[in-house]
């Protein structure tokens, strides 16, 4: 017998052999290594896997030809939701390649699950195995294969799983999207589900930066529109496919801008700033992305209203998708003769300062958001809004500001500070610095507020504030001695008036006196009127004014005393009760109470005449004849005596 032996599988059997086999080309080194080179032991029994050929006499030699290899199991792509069981483990979600004894595909697709390979039977800790993303299923040992199958069976969502598991699965999705879709209609139908799965994996394994970068790059490649002229007219993307390069669309559009000499507008400048890996971007940009984009566009437009010129540099643009699988080679995308402006630094150096400035403006609000992650409804509350420029406030808040402007346009309005704060979704419990910030916001909109917190006054939650139309000015101008005297005058006047019951005539007279104080600006007189309205709503006591009264000069006290007498005559009558109140006020002012009665008659006589000025001057002195020099008015001494008797009684 002539034994062909272990070399028979490489020969081409004769077609005349009974039961002859068709030749099979050996394509996998792993299969070749499985053929033993050692001599085979003799057997007395007939091996049914070989044909026996005898020639000549019965004593002649013989040789055997091996049976053709069994056909490989059909390679299968399991569509989304299509189940399969491998090594006793049920994989229910599909989106994997499976089969057995397919060495060619097994070596060209890392994710291919060869069901003929050995798998460990014991449970595996996913956090301790398969950490290299370039591993293939064929390379894994049985324990690692068990871990990968466990991860697939668990819904591909175990947070402890290493990036190697995620990458191995991703290789299969990548092949399905880039290769199978070229010739398979079912593969094209799977695209939506596969892309959704990639996005889900990104959200689950965001801590694996290399995977997320590759996955985002693939999604960008798939979503890339057909390259056309003037792509800078499209809506620019503001999200980068990775940390290390601009999105393809951005690079193409900017290259076309440079070629067409089209100015860089705010939208594409933002896209450049948000995706250039060489531009530093801090946490507020991520945490407050929408606000940053609006702020950046506004600042860029203010600095460069005509846009920046993009230079047509010498480096040419080449767009490719570097597949994560080493077995896939994706051809470059033709984009024409365009410059790669991403390698230049001129515009980048102009965008970086804008990014920094906007980031600084958003940093306080970003920290506020970070402190209130569990209560996002507070993002629109006054406490947070005061940390932002007004144009970034939400629409409801802008509407409230416009309504306040409309309300104060005709007259001053009074409300509690709590009511004001509630208009902007706040509970009103604001610290002093935020109350000051609110007053500054309102004054920027020509809405003044009393108490004058910008000049150091305090506003309590439960107390009233008065809002009025004004013009912005320096708080320091309201810290003069004259202005302080005017405030003290109104304090004492409203205190006395409130004790006797303030009436409309007295309020009107107070406003008239304020109008006569022409040494103050119109803005300051409006504020003084708002101040006296506030004091009427919550009048001070004379005892609370002792320190302020003590700081007055004697002539200032004398002027205030006469002003109080004039105020008492506002409605044409003076009651004994009012006289008692005035006597208390005169004593507080350290004035002789006997002068009160002459002041009352002087005020009564001048009620139909002029109005006293609140400058540092005394009323005209009274002569011995009882006539007020220069006034033309004679005092009724009988009435003085009557008031004195009534008061004493």
Secondary structure as a PSIPRED ss2 file (coil, helix, strand):
# PSIPRED VFORMAT (PSIPRED V4.0)

   1 X C   1.000  0.000  0.000
   2 X C   1.000  0.000  0.000
   3 X C   1.000  0.000  0.000
   4 X C   1.000  0.000  0.000
   5 X H   0.000  1.000  0.000
   6 X H   0.000  1.000  0.000
   7 X H   0.000  1.000  0.000
   8 X H   0.000  1.000  0.000
   9 X H   0.000  1.000  0.000
  10 X H   0.000  1.000  0.000
  11 X C   1.000  0.000  0.000
  12 X C   1.000  0.000  0.000
  13 X C   1.000  0.000  0.000
  14 X C   1.000  0.000  0.000
  15 X C   1.000  0.000  0.000
  16 X C   1.000  0.000  0.000
  17 X C   1.000  0.000  0.000
  18 X C   1.000  0.000  0.000
  19 X C   1.000  0.000  0.000
  20 X C   1.000  0.000  0.000
  21 X C   1.000  0.000  0.000
  22 X C   1.000  0.000  0.000
  23 X C   1.000  0.000  0.000
  24 X C   1.000  0.000  0.000
  25 X C   1.000  0.000  0.000
  26 X C   1.000  0.000  0.000
  27 X C   1.000  0.000  0.000
  28 X C   1.000  0.000  0.000
  29 X H   0.000  1.000  0.000
  30 X H   0.000  1.000  0.000
  31 X H   0.000  1.000  0.000
  32 X H   0.000  1.000  0.000
  33 X C   1.000  0.000  0.000
  34 X C   1.000  0.000  0.000
  35 X C   1.000  0.000  0.000
  36 X C   1.000  0.000  0.000
  37 X C   1.000  0.000  0.000
  38 X C   1.000  0.000  0.000
  39 X C   1.000  0.000  0.000
  40 X C   1.000  0.000  0.000
  41 X C   1.000  0.000  0.000
  42 X C   1.000  0.000  0.000
  43 X C   1.000  0.000  0.000
  44 X C   1.000  0.000  0.000
  45 X C   1.000  0.000  0.000
  46 X C   1.000  0.000  0.000
  47 X C   1.000  0.000  0.000
  48 X C   1.000  0.000  0.000
  49 X C   1.000  0.000  0.000
  50 X E   0.000  0.000  1.000
  51 X E   0.000  0.000  1.000
  52 X E   0.000  0.000  1.000
  53 X E   0.000  0.000  1.000
  54 X E   0.000  0.000  1.000
  55 X C   1.000  0.000  0.000
  56 X C   1.000  0.000  0.000
  57 X C   1.000  0.000  0.000
  58 X C   1.000  0.000  0.000
  59 X C   1.000  0.000  0.000
  60 X C   1.000  0.000  0.000
  61 X C   1.000  0.000  0.000
  62 X E   0.000  0.000  1.000
  63 X E   0.000  0.000  1.000
  64 X E   0.000  0.000  1.000
  65 X E   0.000  0.000  1.000
  66 X E   0.000  0.000  1.000
  67 X C   1.000  0.000  0.000
  68 X C   1.000  0.000  0.000
  69 X C   1.000  0.000  0.000
  70 X C   1.000  0.000  0.000
  71 X C   1.000  0.000  0.000
  72 X C   1.000  0.000  0.000
  73 X C   1.000  0.000  0.000
  74 X C   1.000  0.000  0.000
  75 X C   1.000  0.000  0.000
  76 X E   0.000  0.000  1.000
  77 X E   0.000  0.000  1.000
  78 X E   0.000  0.000  1.000
  79 X C   1.000  0.000  0.000
  80 X C   1.000  0.000  0.000
  81 X C   1.000  0.000  0.000
  82 X C   1.000  0.000  0.000
  83 X C   1.000  0.000  0.000
  84 X E   0.000  0.000  1.000
  85 X E   0.000  0.000  1.000
  86 X E   0.000  0.000  1.000
  87 X C   1.000  0.000  0.000
  88 X C   1.000  0.000  0.000
  89 X E   0.000  0.000  1.000
  90 X E   0.000  0.000  1.000
  91 X E   0.000  0.000  1.000
  92 X C   1.000  0.000  0.000
  93 X C   1.000  0.000  0.000
  94 X C   1.000  0.000  0.000
  95 X C   1.000  0.000  0.000
  96 X E   0.000  0.000  1.000
  97 X E   0.000  0.000  1.000
  98 X E   0.000  0.000  1.000
  99 X E   0.000  0.000  1.000
 100 X C   1.000  0.000  0.000
 101 X C   1.000  0.000  0.000
 102 X C   1.000  0.000  0.000
 103 X H   0.000  1.000  0.000
 104 X H   0.000  1.000  0.000
 105 X H   0.000  1.000  0.000
 106 X H   0.000  1.000  0.000
 107 X H   0.000  1.000  0.000
 108 X H   0.000  1.000  0.000
 109 X C   1.000  0.000  0.000
 110 X C   1.000  0.000  0.000
 111 X C   1.000  0.000  0.000
 112 X C   1.000  0.000  0.000
 113 X E   0.000  0.000  1.000
 114 X E   0.000  0.000  1.000
 115 X C   1.000  0.000  0.000
 116 X C   1.000  0.000  0.000
 117 X C   1.000  0.000  0.000
 118 X C   1.000  0.000  0.000
 119 X C   1.000  0.000  0.000
 120 X C   1.000  0.000  0.000
 121 X C   1.000  0.000  0.000
 122 X C   1.000  0.000  0.000
 123 X C   1.000  0.000  0.000
 124 X C   1.000  0.000  0.000
 125 X C   1.000  0.000  0.000
 126 X C   1.000  0.000  0.000
 127 X C   1.000  0.000  0.000
 128 X C   1.000  0.000  0.000
 129 X C   1.000  0.000  0.000
 130 X C   1.000  0.000  0.000
 131 X C   1.000  0.000  0.000
 132 X C   1.000  0.000  0.000
 133 X C   1.000  0.000  0.000
 134 X C   1.000  0.000  0.000
 135 X C   1.000  0.000  0.000
 136 X C   1.000  0.000  0.000
 137 X C   1.000  0.000  0.000
 138 X C   1.000  0.000  0.000
 139 X C   1.000  0.000  0.000
 140 X C   1.000  0.000  0.000
 141 X C   1.000  0.000  0.000
 142 X H   0.000  1.000  0.000
 143 X H   0.000  1.000  0.000
 144 X H   0.000  1.000  0.000
 145 X H   0.000  1.000  0.000
 146 X H   0.000  1.000  0.000
 147 X H   0.000  1.000  0.000
 148 X H   0.000  1.000  0.000
 149 X H   0.000  1.000  0.000
 150 X H   0.000  1.000  0.000
 151 X H   0.000  1.000  0.000
 152 X H   0.000  1.000  0.000
 153 X H   0.000  1.000  0.000
 154 X C   1.000  0.000  0.000
 155 X C   1.000  0.000  0.000
 156 X C   1.000  0.000  0.000
 157 X C   1.000  0.000  0.000
 158 X C   1.000  0.000  0.000
 159 X C   1.000  0.000  0.000
 160 X C   1.000  0.000  0.000
 161 X C   1.000  0.000  0.000
 162 X C   1.000  0.000  0.000
 163 X H   0.000  1.000  0.000
 164 X H   0.000  1.000  0.000
 165 X H   0.000  1.000  0.000
 166 X H   0.000  1.000  0.000
 167 X H   0.000  1.000  0.000
 168 X H   0.000  1.000  0.000
 169 X H   0.000  1.000  0.000
 170 X H   0.000  1.000  0.000
 171 X H   0.000  1.000  0.000
 172 X H   0.000  1.000  0.000
 173 X H   0.000  1.000  0.000
 174 X H   0.000  1.000  0.000
 175 X H   0.000  1.000  0.000
 176 X H   0.000  1.000  0.000
 177 X H   0.000  1.000  0.000
 178 X H   0.000  1.000  0.000
 179 X C   1.000  0.000  0.000
 180 X H   0.000  1.000  0.000
 181 X H   0.000  1.000  0.000
 182 X H   0.000  1.000  0.000
 183 X C   1.000  0.000  0.000
 184 X C   1.000  0.000  0.000
 185 X H   0.000  1.000  0.000
 186 X H   0.000  1.000  0.000
 187 X H   0.000  1.000  0.000
 188 X H   0.000  1.000  0.000
 189 X H   0.000  1.000  0.000
 190 X H   0.000  1.000  0.000
 191 X H   0.000  1.000  0.000
 192 X H   0.000  1.000  0.000
 193 X H   0.000  1.000  0.000
 194 X H   0.000  1.000  0.000
 195 X H   0.000  1.000  0.000
 196 X H   0.000  1.000  0.000
 197 X H   0.000  1.000  0.000
 198 X H   0.000  1.000  0.000
 199 X H   0.000  1.000  0.000
 200 X H   0.000  1.000  0.000
 201 X H   0.000  1.000  0.000
 202 X H   0.000  1.000  0.000
 203 X H   0.000  1.000  0.000
 204 X H   0.000  1.000  0.000
 205 X C   1.000  0.000  0.000
 206 X C   1.000  0.000  0.000
 207 X C   1.000  0.000  0.000
 208 X C   1.000  0.000  0.000
 209 X H   0.000  1.000  0.000
 210 X H   0.000  1.000  0.000
 211 X H   0.000  1.000  0.000
 212 X H   0.000  1.000  0.000
 213 X H   0.000  1.000  0.000
 214 X H   0.000  1.000  0.000
 215 X H   0.000  1.000  0.000
 216 X H   0.000  1.000  0.000
 217 X H   0.000  1.000  0.000
 218 X H   0.000  1.000  0.000
 219 X H   0.000  1.000  0.000
 220 X H   0.000  1.000  0.000
 221 X H   0.000  1.000  0.000
 222 X H   0.000  1.000  0.000
 223 X H   0.000  1.000  0.000
 224 X C   1.000  0.000  0.000
 225 X C   1.000  0.000  0.000
 226 X C   1.000  0.000  0.000
 227 X C   1.000  0.000  0.000
 228 X C   1.000  0.000  0.000
 229 X C   1.000  0.000  0.000
 230 X C   1.000  0.000  0.000
 231 X H   0.000  1.000  0.000
 232 X H   0.000  1.000  0.000
 233 X H   0.000  1.000  0.000
 234 X C   1.000  0.000  0.000
 235 X C   1.000  0.000  0.000
 236 X C   1.000  0.000  0.000
 237 X C   1.000  0.000  0.000
 238 X C   1.000  0.000  0.000
 239 X C   1.000  0.000  0.000
 240 X C   1.000  0.000  0.000
 241 X C   1.000  0.000  0.000
 242 X C   1.000  0.000  0.000
 243 X C   1.000  0.000  0.000
 244 X C   1.000  0.000  0.000
 245 X C   1.000  0.000  0.000
 246 X C   1.000  0.000  0.000
 247 X C   1.000  0.000  0.000
 248 X H   0.000  1.000  0.000
 249 X H   0.000  1.000  0.000
 250 X H   0.000  1.000  0.000
 251 X H   0.000  1.000  0.000
 252 X H   0.000  1.000  0.000
 253 X H   0.000  1.000  0.000
 254 X H   0.000  1.000  0.000
 255 X H   0.000  1.000  0.000
 256 X H   0.000  1.000  0.000
 257 X H   0.000  1.000  0.000
 258 X H   0.000  1.000  0.000
 259 X H   0.000  1.000  0.000
 260 X H   0.000  1.000  0.000
 261 X C   1.000  0.000  0.000
 262 X C   1.000  0.000  0.000
 263 X C   1.000  0.000  0.000
 264 X E   0.000  0.000  1.000
 265 X C   1.000  0.000  0.000
 266 X H   0.000  1.000  0.000
 267 X H   0.000  1.000  0.000
 268 X H   0.000  1.000  0.000
 269 X H   0.000  1.000  0.000
 270 X H   0.000  1.000  0.000
 271 X H   0.000  1.000  0.000
 272 X H   0.000  1.000  0.000
 273 X H   0.000  1.000  0.000
 274 X H   0.000  1.000  0.000
 275 X H   0.000  1.000  0.000
 276 X C   1.000  0.000  0.000
 277 X C   1.000  0.000  0.000
 278 X C   1.000  0.000  0.000
 279 X C   1.000  0.000  0.000
 280 X C   1.000  0.000  0.000
 281 X C   1.000  0.000  0.000
 282 X C   1.000  0.000  0.000
 283 X H   0.000  1.000  0.000
 284 X H   0.000  1.000  0.000
 285 X H   0.000  1.000  0.000
 286 X H   0.000  1.000  0.000
 287 X H   0.000  1.000  0.000
 288 X C   1.000  0.000  0.000
 289 X H   0.000  1.000  0.000
 290 X H   0.000  1.000  0.000
 291 X H   0.000  1.000  0.000
 292 X H   0.000  1.000  0.000
 293 X H   0.000  1.000  0.000
 294 X H   0.000  1.000  0.000
 295 X H   0.000  1.000  0.000
 296 X H   0.000  1.000  0.000
 297 X H   0.000  1.000  0.000
 298 X H   0.000  1.000  0.000
 299 X H   0.000  1.000  0.000
 300 X H   0.000  1.000  0.000
 301 X H   0.000  1.000  0.000
 302 X H   0.000  1.000  0.000
 303 X H   0.000  1.000  0.000
 304 X C   1.000  0.000  0.000
 305 X C   1.000  0.000  0.000
 306 X C   1.000  0.000  0.000
 307 X C   1.000  0.000  0.000
 308 X E   0.000  0.000  1.000
 309 X C   1.000  0.000  0.000
 310 X C   1.000  0.000  0.000
 311 X C   1.000  0.000  0.000
 312 X C   1.000  0.000  0.000
 313 X C   1.000  0.000  0.000
 314 X C   1.000  0.000  0.000
 315 X C   1.000  0.000  0.000
 316 X E   0.000  0.000  1.000
 317 X C   1.000  0.000  0.000
 318 X C   1.000  0.000  0.000
 319 X E   0.000  0.000  1.000
 320 X C   1.000  0.000  0.000
 321 X C   1.000  0.000  0.000
 322 X C   1.000  0.000  0.000
 323 X C   1.000  0.000  0.000
 324 X C   1.000  0.000  0.000
 325 X C   1.000  0.000  0.000
 326 X C   1.000  0.000  0.000
 327 X C   1.000  0.000  0.000
 328 X C   1.000  0.000  0.000
 329 X C   1.000  0.000  0.000
 330 X C   1.000  0.000  0.000
 331 X C   1.000  0.000  0.000
 332 X C   1.000  0.000  0.000
 333 X E   0.000  0.000  1.000
 334 X C   1.000  0.000  0.000
 335 X C   1.000  0.000  0.000
 336 X C   1.000  0.000  0.000
 337 X C   1.000  0.000  0.000
 338 X C   1.000  0.000  0.000
 339 X E   0.000  0.000  1.000
 340 X C   1.000  0.000  0.000
 341 X H   0.000  1.000  0.000
 342 X H   0.000  1.000  0.000
 343 X H   0.000  1.000  0.000
 344 X C   1.000  0.000  0.000
 345 X C   1.000  0.000  0.000
 346 X H   0.000  1.000  0.000
 347 X H   0.000  1.000  0.000
 348 X H   0.000  1.000  0.000
 349 X H   0.000  1.000  0.000
 350 X H   0.000  1.000  0.000
 351 X H   0.000  1.000  0.000
 352 X H   0.000  1.000  0.000
 353 X H   0.000  1.000  0.000
 354 X H   0.000  1.000  0.000
 355 X H   0.000  1.000  0.000
 356 X H   0.000  1.000  0.000
 357 X H   0.000  1.000  0.000
 358 X H   0.000  1.000  0.000
 359 X H   0.000  1.000  0.000
 360 X H   0.000  1.000  0.000
 361 X H   0.000  1.000  0.000
 362 X H   0.000  1.000  0.000
 363 X H   0.000  1.000  0.000
 364 X H   0.000  1.000  0.000
 365 X H   0.000  1.000  0.000
 366 X H   0.000  1.000  0.000
 367 X H   0.000  1.000  0.000
 368 X H   0.000  1.000  0.000
 369 X H   0.000  1.000  0.000
 370 X H   0.000  1.000  0.000
 371 X H   0.000  1.000  0.000
 372 X C   1.000  0.000  0.000
 373 X C   1.000  0.000  0.000
 374 X C   1.000  0.000  0.000
 375 X C   1.000  0.000  0.000
 376 X H   0.000  1.000  0.000
 377 X H   0.000  1.000  0.000
 378 X H   0.000  1.000  0.000
 379 X H   0.000  1.000  0.000
 380 X H   0.000  1.000  0.000
 381 X C   1.000  0.000  0.000
 382 X H   0.000  1.000  0.000
 383 X H   0.000  1.000  0.000
 384 X H   0.000  1.000  0.000
 385 X H   0.000  1.000  0.000
 386 X C   1.000  0.000  0.000
 387 X C   1.000  0.000  0.000
 388 X C   1.000  0.000  0.000
 389 X C   1.000  0.000  0.000
 390 X H   0.000  1.000  0.000
 391 X H   0.000  1.000  0.000
 392 X H   0.000  1.000  0.000
 393 X C   1.000  0.000  0.000
 394 X C   1.000  0.000  0.000
 395 X H   0.000  1.000  0.000
 396 X H   0.000  1.000  0.000
 397 X H   0.000  1.000  0.000
 398 X H   0.000  1.000  0.000
 399 X H   0.000  1.000  0.000
 400 X H   0.000  1.000  0.000
 401 X H   0.000  1.000  0.000
 402 X H   0.000  1.000  0.000
 403 X H   0.000  1.000  0.000
 404 X H   0.000  1.000  0.000
 405 X H   0.000  1.000  0.000
 406 X H   0.000  1.000  0.000
 407 X H   0.000  1.000  0.000
 408 X H   0.000  1.000  0.000
 409 X H   0.000  1.000  0.000
 410 X H   0.000  1.000  0.000
 411 X C   1.000  0.000  0.000
 412 X C   1.000  0.000  0.000
 413 X E   0.000  0.000  1.000
 414 X E   0.000  0.000  1.000
 415 X E   0.000  0.000  1.000
 416 X E   0.000  0.000  1.000
 417 X H   0.000  1.000  0.000
 418 X H   0.000  1.000  0.000
 419 X H   0.000  1.000  0.000
 420 X H   0.000  1.000  0.000
 421 X H   0.000  1.000  0.000
 422 X H   0.000  1.000  0.000
 423 X C   1.000  0.000  0.000
 424 X C   1.000  0.000  0.000
 425 X C   1.000  0.000  0.000
 426 X C   1.000  0.000  0.000
 427 X C   1.000  0.000  0.000
 428 X C   1.000  0.000  0.000
 429 X C   1.000  0.000  0.000
 430 X C   1.000  0.000  0.000
 431 X C   1.000  0.000  0.000
 432 X H   0.000  1.000  0.000
 433 X H   0.000  1.000  0.000
 434 X H   0.000  1.000  0.000
 435 X H   0.000  1.000  0.000
 436 X H   0.000  1.000  0.000
 437 X H   0.000  1.000  0.000
 438 X H   0.000  1.000  0.000
 439 X H   0.000  1.000  0.000
 440 X H   0.000  1.000  0.000
 441 X H   0.000  1.000  0.000
 442 X H   0.000  1.000  0.000
 443 X H   0.000  1.000  0.000
 444 X H   0.000  1.000  0.000
 445 X C   1.000  0.000  0.000
 446 X C   1.000  0.000  0.000
 447 X E   0.000  0.000  1.000
 448 X E   0.000  0.000  1.000
 449 X E   0.000  0.000  1.000
 450 X E   0.000  0.000  1.000
 451 X C   1.000  0.000  0.000
 452 X C   1.000  0.000  0.000
 453 X H   0.000  1.000  0.000
 454 X H   0.000  1.000  0.000
 455 X H   0.000  1.000  0.000
 456 X C   1.000  0.000  0.000
 457 X C   1.000  0.000  0.000
 458 X C   1.000  0.000  0.000
 459 X C   1.000  0.000  0.000
 460 X C   1.000  0.000  0.000
 461 X C   1.000  0.000  0.000
 462 X C   1.000  0.000  0.000
 463 X C   1.000  0.000  0.000
 464 X E   0.000  0.000  1.000
 465 X E   0.000  0.000  1.000
 466 X E   0.000  0.000  1.000
 467 X E   0.000  0.000  1.000
 468 X E   0.000  0.000  1.000
 469 X E   0.000  0.000  1.000
 470 X C   1.000  0.000  0.000
 471 X C   1.000  0.000  0.000
 472 X C   1.000  0.000  0.000
 473 X C   1.000  0.000  0.000
 474 X C   1.000  0.000  0.000
 475 X H   0.000  1.000  0.000
 476 X H   0.000  1.000  0.000
 477 X H   0.000  1.000  0.000
 478 X H   0.000  1.000  0.000
 479 X C   1.000  0.000  0.000
 480 X C   1.000  0.000  0.000
 481 X H   0.000  1.000  0.000
 482 X H   0.000  1.000  0.000
 483 X H   0.000  1.000  0.000
 484 X H   0.000  1.000  0.000
 485 X H   0.000  1.000  0.000
 486 X H   0.000  1.000  0.000
 487 X H   0.000  1.000  0.000
 488 X H   0.000  1.000  0.000
 489 X H   0.000  1.000  0.000
 490 X H   0.000  1.000  0.000
 491 X H   0.000  1.000  0.000
 492 X H   0.000  1.000  0.000
 493 X H   0.000  1.000  0.000
 494 X H   0.000  1.000  0.000
 495 X H   0.000  1.000  0.000
 496 X H   0.000  1.000  0.000
 497 X H   0.000  1.000  0.000
 498 X H   0.000  1.000  0.000
 499 X H   0.000  1.000  0.000
 500 X H   0.000  1.000  0.000
 501 X C   1.000  0.000  0.000
 502 X C   1.000  0.000  0.000
 503 X C   1.000  0.000  0.000
 504 X H   0.000  1.000  0.000
 505 X H   0.000  1.000  0.000
 506 X H   0.000  1.000  0.000
 507 X H   0.000  1.000  0.000
 508 X H   0.000  1.000  0.000
 509 X H   0.000  1.000  0.000
 510 X H   0.000  1.000  0.000
 511 X H   0.000  1.000  0.000
 512 X H   0.000  1.000  0.000
 513 X H   0.000  1.000  0.000
 514 X H   0.000  1.000  0.000
 515 X H   0.000  1.000  0.000
 516 X H   0.000  1.000  0.000
 517 X C   1.000  0.000  0.000
 518 X C   1.000  0.000  0.000
 519 X C   1.000  0.000  0.000
 520 X C   1.000  0.000  0.000
 521 X C   1.000  0.000  0.000
 522 X H   0.000  1.000  0.000
 523 X H   0.000  1.000  0.000
 524 X H   0.000  1.000  0.000
 525 X H   0.000  1.000  0.000
 526 X H   0.000  1.000  0.000
 527 X H   0.000  1.000  0.000
 528 X H   0.000  1.000  0.000
 529 X H   0.000  1.000  0.000
 530 X H   0.000  1.000  0.000
 531 X H   0.000  1.000  0.000
 532 X H   0.000  1.000  0.000
 533 X H   0.000  1.000  0.000
 534 X H   0.000  1.000  0.000
 535 X H   0.000  1.000  0.000
 536 X H   0.000  1.000  0.000
 537 X H   0.000  1.000  0.000
 538 X C   1.000  0.000  0.000
 539 X C   1.000  0.000  0.000
 540 X C   1.000  0.000  0.000
 541 X C   1.000  0.000  0.000
 542 X C   1.000  0.000  0.000
 543 X H   0.000  1.000  0.000
 544 X H   0.000  1.000  0.000
 545 X H   0.000  1.000  0.000
 546 X H   0.000  1.000  0.000
 547 X H   0.000  1.000  0.000
 548 X H   0.000  1.000  0.000
 549 X H   0.000  1.000  0.000
 550 X H   0.000  1.000  0.000
 551 X C   1.000  0.000  0.000
 552 X C   1.000  0.000  0.000
 553 X C   1.000  0.000  0.000
 554 X H   0.000  1.000  0.000
 555 X H   0.000  1.000  0.000
 556 X H   0.000  1.000  0.000
 557 X H   0.000  1.000  0.000
 558 X H   0.000  1.000  0.000
 559 X H   0.000  1.000  0.000
 560 X H   0.000  1.000  0.000
 561 X H   0.000  1.000  0.000
 562 X H   0.000  1.000  0.000
 563 X H   0.000  1.000  0.000
 564 X H   0.000  1.000  0.000
 565 X H   0.000  1.000  0.000
 566 X H   0.000  1.000  0.000
 567 X H   0.000  1.000  0.000
 568 X H   0.000  1.000  0.000
 569 X C   1.000  0.000  0.000
 570 X C   1.000  0.000  0.000
 571 X C   1.000  0.000  0.000
 572 X C   1.000  0.000  0.000
 573 X C   1.000  0.000  0.000
 574 X C   1.000  0.000  0.000
 575 X C   1.000  0.000  0.000
 576 X H   0.000  1.000  0.000
 577 X H   0.000  1.000  0.000
 578 X H   0.000  1.000  0.000
 579 X H   0.000  1.000  0.000
 580 X H   0.000  1.000  0.000
 581 X H   0.000  1.000  0.000
 582 X H   0.000  1.000  0.000
 583 X H   0.000  1.000  0.000
 584 X H   0.000  1.000  0.000
 585 X H   0.000  1.000  0.000
 586 X H   0.000  1.000  0.000
 587 X H   0.000  1.000  0.000
 588 X H   0.000  1.000  0.000
 589 X C   1.000  0.000  0.000
 590 X C   1.000  0.000  0.000
 591 X C   1.000  0.000  0.000
 592 X C   1.000  0.000  0.000
 593 X C   1.000  0.000  0.000
 594 X H   0.000  1.000  0.000
 595 X H   0.000  1.000  0.000
 596 X H   0.000  1.000  0.000
 597 X H   0.000  1.000  0.000
 598 X H   0.000  1.000  0.000
 599 X H   0.000  1.000  0.000
 600 X H   0.000  1.000  0.000
 601 X H   0.000  1.000  0.000
 602 X H   0.000  1.000  0.000
 603 X H   0.000  1.000  0.000
 604 X H   0.000  1.000  0.000
 605 X H   0.000  1.000  0.000
 606 X C   1.000  0.000  0.000
 607 X C   1.000  0.000  0.000
 608 X C   1.000  0.000  0.000
 609 X C   1.000  0.000  0.000
 610 X C   1.000  0.000  0.000
 611 X C   1.000  0.000  0.000
 612 X C   1.000  0.000  0.000
 613 X C   1.000  0.000  0.000
 614 X C   1.000  0.000  0.000
 615 X C   1.000  0.000  0.000
 616 X C   1.000  0.000  0.000
 617 X C   1.000  0.000  0.000
 618 X C   1.000  0.000  0.000
 619 X C   1.000  0.000  0.000
 620 X C   1.000  0.000  0.000
 621 X C   1.000  0.000  0.000
 622 X E   0.000  0.000  1.000
 623 X C   1.000  0.000  0.000
 624 X C   1.000  0.000  0.000
 625 X C   1.000  0.000  0.000
 626 X C   1.000  0.000  0.000
 627 X E   0.000  0.000  1.000
 628 X E   0.000  0.000  1.000
 629 X C   1.000  0.000  0.000
 630 X C   1.000  0.000  0.000
 631 X C   1.000  0.000  0.000
 632 X C   1.000  0.000  0.000
 633 X E   0.000  0.000  1.000
 634 X E   0.000  0.000  1.000
 635 X C   1.000  0.000  0.000
 636 X C   1.000  0.000  0.000
 637 X H   0.000  1.000  0.000
 638 X H   0.000  1.000  0.000
 639 X H   0.000  1.000  0.000
 640 X H   0.000  1.000  0.000
 641 X H   0.000  1.000  0.000
 642 X H   0.000  1.000  0.000
 643 X H   0.000  1.000  0.000
 644 X H   0.000  1.000  0.000
 645 X H   0.000  1.000  0.000
 646 X H   0.000  1.000  0.000
 647 X H   0.000  1.000  0.000
 648 X H   0.000  1.000  0.000
 649 X C   1.000  0.000  0.000
